[in-house]
Amino acid sequence: MRRRPHTKSGYISLPQENFKNMVNVSKNEKDLATLVHAHVNYLGHRNILPQSYVDMMLLKALELGHPDTMLETLRLHSELIYHPSAVVLQRYFEHYKAGPYEGLKAFFKTLRGNFLLVKPAGFYPAVIEQASSNKDKKTAKFAYIDILDYE
């Protein structure tokens, strides 16, 4: 078995294009789980991926109909040295807004408290409205708290 090039500290140099190729050939939920693990592996070996490649991974999950597989990536975005683009967040919001309330609630819980993320247009009103119609006072309350301006 051929050893991969690595630094003196033992970190392996992983080609970024390999990750992009993995995203392109992903076809199912299992592949998406592998992508999440690969992303973390890249970071663990001090290989920072371009933001656009991680955006591609999230959009691929949406395209394949498994956006829930990426909610942890969105929730932990700062720890993963990733800032999702406004386009990605908008597409996820549109997906969850069109589906059952539980999906929108999970998406809100993922983004709640991430004040540096630019939330999609109409995000909070949609969450508050759907939470109220579903008699989910707790989520509605958290949405109101999340939009308070403390300045």
Contacts in CASP RR format, 6 or more apart in sequence:
PFRMAT RR
TARGET T0000
AUTHOR 0000-0000-0000
METHOD contacts of the structure
MODEL  1
MRRRPHTKSGYISLPQENFKNMVNVSKNEKDLATLVHAHVNYLGHRNILP
QSYVDMMLLKALELGHPDTMLETLRLHSELIYHPSAVVLQRYFEHYKAGP
YEGLKAFFKTLRGNFLLVKPAGFYPAVIEQASSNKDKKTAKFAYIDILDY
E
4 12 0 8 1.000
4 13 0 8 1.000
4 14 0 8 1.000
5 12 0 8 1.000
5 13 0 8 1.000
6 12 0 8 1.000
6 13 0 8 1.000
7 13 0 8 1.000
7 46 0 8 1.000
11 44 0 8 1.000
11 45 0 8 1.000
11 46 0 8 1.000
11 47 0 8 1.000
12 45 0 8 1.000
12 47 0 8 1.000
13 45 0 8 1.000
13 47 0 8 1.000
14 41 0 8 1.000
14 42 0 8 1.000
14 45 0 8 1.000
14 47 0 8 1.000
16 42 0 8 1.000
16 47 0 8 1.000
16 49 0 8 1.000
16 50 0 8 1.000
16 53 0 8 1.000
19 35 0 8 1.000
19 38 0 8 1.000
19 39 0 8 1.000
19 42 0 8 1.000
19 49 0 8 1.000
19 53 0 8 1.000
20 53 0 8 1.000
20 56 0 8 1.000
22 31 0 8 1.000
22 34 0 8 1.000
22 35 0 8 1.000
22 38 0 8 1.000
23 35 0 8 1.000
23 53 0 8 1.000
23 56 0 8 1.000
23 57 0 8 1.000
23 60 0 8 1.000
24 56 0 8 1.000
25 31 0 8 1.000
26 32 0 8 1.000
26 34 0 8 1.000
26 35 0 8 1.000
26 60 0 8 1.000
26 64 0 8 1.000
27 64 0 8 1.000
28 64 0 8 1.000
28 66 0 8 1.000
29 64 0 8 1.000
29 66 0 8 1.000
29 69 0 8 1.000
32 57 0 8 1.000
32 60 0 8 1.000
32 61 0 8 1.000
32 64 0 8 1.000
32 66 0 8 1.000
32 69 0 8 1.000
32 70 0 8 1.000
33 69 0 8 1.000
35 57 0 8 1.000
35 60 0 8 1.000
36 57 0 8 1.000
36 69 0 8 1.000
36 70 0 8 1.000
36 72 0 8 1.000
36 73 0 8 1.000
39 49 0 8 1.000
39 54 0 8 1.000
39 57 0 8 1.000
39 73 0 8 1.000
39 80 0 8 1.000
40 80 0 8 1.000
42 48 0 8 1.000
42 49 0 8 1.000
43 49 0 8 1.000
43 80 0 8 1.000
43 81 0 8 1.000
48 81 0 8 1.000
49 82 0 8 1.000
51 82 0 8 1.000
51 83 0 8 1.000
51 85 0 8 1.000
54 73 0 8 1.000
54 80 0 8 1.000
54 82 0 8 1.000
54 84 0 8 1.000
55 84 0 8 1.000
55 85 0 8 1.000
55 87 0 8 1.000
55 88 0 8 1.000
57 70 0 8 1.000
57 73 0 8 1.000
58 67 0 8 1.000
58 70 0 8 1.000
58 73 0 8 1.000
58 74 0 8 1.000
58 84 0 8 1.000
58 88 0 8 1.000
58 92 0 8 1.000
59 88 0 8 1.000
59 91 0 8 1.000
61 67 0 8 1.000
61 69 0 8 1.000
61 70 0 8 1.000
62 70 0 8 1.000
62 91 0 8 1.000
62 92 0 8 1.000
62 95 0 8 1.000
67 92 0 8 1.000
67 95 0 8 1.000
67 96 0 8 1.000
68 103 0 8 1.000
68 106 0 8 1.000
71 106 0 8 1.000
71 107 0 8 1.000
71 110 0 8 1.000
72 110 0 8 1.000
73 80 0 8 1.000
73 82 0 8 1.000
74 84 0 8 1.000
74 89 0 8 1.000
74 92 0 8 1.000
74 110 0 8 1.000
74 111 0 8 1.000
75 110 0 8 1.000
75 111 0 8 1.000
75 114 0 8 1.000
77 83 0 8 1.000
77 84 0 8 1.000
77 114 0 8 1.000
77 117 0 8 1.000
78 114 0 8 1.000
78 116 0 8 1.000
83 116 0 8 1.000
83 117 0 8 1.000
84 117 0 8 1.000
86 118 0 8 1.000
86 120 0 8 1.000
89 111 0 8 1.000
89 117 0 8 1.000
89 118 0 8 1.000
89 119 0 8 1.000
89 120 0 8 1.000
90 120 0 8 1.000
90 121 0 8 1.000
92 107 0 8 1.000
92 120 0 8 1.000
93 107 0 8 1.000
93 119 0 8 1.000
93 120 0 8 1.000
93 122 0 8 1.000
93 123 0 8 1.000
93 126 0 8 1.000
94 120 0 8 1.000
96 103 0 8 1.000
96 104 0 8 1.000
96 106 0 8 1.000
96 107 0 8 1.000
97 104 0 8 1.000
97 126 0 8 1.000
97 130 0 8 1.000
101 130 0 8 1.000
101 131 0 8 1.000
101 133 0 8 1.000
101 134 0 8 1.000
101 136 0 8 1.000
104 126 0 8 1.000
104 127 0 8 1.000
104 130 0 8 1.000
105 127 0 8 1.000
105 130 0 8 1.000
105 131 0 8 1.000
105 136 0 8 1.000
105 139 0 8 1.000
108 123 0 8 1.000
108 127 0 8 1.000
108 139 0 8 1.000
108 142 0 8 1.000
108 143 0 8 1.000
109 139 0 8 1.000
111 117 0 8 1.000
111 119 0 8 1.000
111 123 0 8 1.000
112 142 0 8 1.000
112 143 0 8 1.000
112 146 0 8 1.000
113 146 0 8 1.000
124 143 0 8 1.000
124 146 0 8 1.000
124 147 0 8 1.000
127 139 0 8 1.000
127 140 0 8 1.000
127 143 0 8 1.000
128 140 0 8 1.000
128 143 0 8 1.000
128 144 0 8 1.000
131 137 0 8 1.000
131 139 0 8 1.000
131 140 0 8 1.000
131 143 0 8 1.000
132 140 0 8 1.000
END
